[in-house]
Amino acid sequence: MQAVSSLDQTIIGLVPSLSRSLAAQFNVFRVMRHGTHEKQLSNVFAWLLDADATHELGDRGQRIFLELVNNSSPIGTALPTSGYTVTQEVNTLGPQLPGKDIADIVLTGPDACVVIENYGTSDGHDHDYYSYLEHGRLRAKNAVVVLLCARHEPHLQTAGWDEATVVTYGDLLSGLQSAVHDDRGWKRNHPQQHSSLDQLFQHFLKGPAALDLDDRIAFLTTMCETGESARYGYRPQDVAAQEFAELVAQHARRQFDEGRQALSELKRSLKTFAQTTLSDQLSERVSSGRVVKVEARFSGQWEWGVALRRADSSPTLFIVFGPTVVAENALVPVPLEAPDFKKLFVVRQAPTGSGLDCILQTEVLLTEVFDGLPREDVRLRDALLELIALD
């Protein structure tokens, strides 16, 4: 058997704690699947930038945004940081020209205009930078085109977009979060807005919930036990963290792909044994409800196993493993408390309806299925006979 690398051991050890940290946490933006589309995000940011909006923060969102624009703007002129009206879905080509080129948000003030393209990356994605800029210049003497994005990726800025000012969601929301954090009066007088903004910050800034103390200790312990703890001494630490994350991602992807390949090989081997040996073994012991067909045409969470279709309207029997055990154990009336996923399981379809009524763990190891079960092995037969006795 191939030796397991230290990094593979690290990933195996870290999966439980990482899975808990990545588990779904309540957040109204996640529940509504908000922020997965450009228009949704534009609605959120237009609301934050509107001084008269229901957030009751006045022009603080505008000021923070314009300060970021001024700090990075290539035009060399400080734009006013407030006094703008906010509009959305603006056609920058104007009515006199054919077609449309829609800017997501436009801030218009007496002396300045900011035309905003909102997208996940700093990419104009086929919009015309120069039409955006001309639209702004027709409305104020100072005009700036801004790419508002989650990730700044300069190599994507072509066809004039390299001249655009870039403001990231993180920079804007971090500034607003600091302003809100320090305003006790606003938080006290506007609890609903505070709750909504706090969930907004959690959703767009913090990502998955942080590990709790026990998981952090488990993480550190695993790093030490697998020889990866030296990374904590690397400098600079942000580079070391990024390098470790990329290595983990590469190894985890490989392990995931190889795991699925192993599941497919197990399924093929199990189907062959059921067709060539197991069906005959059962036929020798039962007079009715014999196996008439072996099927393995399932998908999704039901994919990993085979079905034994039976004559005389007898309930179908299943031999399952891995992810399918998890799914089916959750459906039977009496689930197994501590299933051993290194083994095969047998399941019976309920006599009435389409549900399942019983699951049993066998003594057949998955490694044995890989090696090929001998014809004289009757452990699966005996487990299935237990289910048939329930008919």
Buried (B, 14 or more C-beta within 10 A) or exposed (E): EEEEEEBBBBBBBBEEBBEBBEEEEEBEBBEEEBBEEBEBBBBBBBBBBBBEBEBEBEBBBBBBBBBBBBEEBEBEEBBBBEBBEBEBEBBBBEEEEEEEBEBBBBBBBEEBBBBBBBBBBBBBEEBBBBBBBBBBEEBBEBBBBBBBBBBBEEEBBEEBBBEBBBBBBBBBBBBBBEBBEEBEEBBEEBEEBBEBBBBBBBBBEEEEBEBEEEBEEBBEEBBEEBEBBEBEEEEEEEEBEEEBEEBBEEBBEEBEEEEBEEBEEBBEBBBBBBBEBBBEBBEEEBEEBBBEEBBBEBEEEBBBBBBBEBEEEBBBBBBBBBBBBEBBBEEBEEEEEEBEEEBBBBBBBBEEEEEBBBBBBBEBEBEBBEEEBEEEBBEBBEBBBEBBEEE
